Amino acid sequence: MADAPGEPTPTSSSKDPSSFLSEIHGAPITVKLNSGVEYKGELQSVDGYMNIALENTEEYVNGERKNRYGDVFIRGNNVLYISADK
């Protein structure tokens, strides 16, 4: 059966969120909070509630670096999105 026009088609590059998160473990990421604050650091762990632990973390407010932290724990209900950095 063919897909209807305009509908997304699955590709070999499609990933579920848990496989994406396991692939970026230890990699630099950006976490944007619902408040607009961003944290950039190395992903150390994430759980089923999207609680995130980062190392070597920098905090950005309105695009400007405000603080540096060694370790940061972010509660999952505050997370707007997670982005893998290059």
Order of alpha helices (4+ residues) and beta strands (2+ residues): alpha-beta-beta-beta-beta-beta
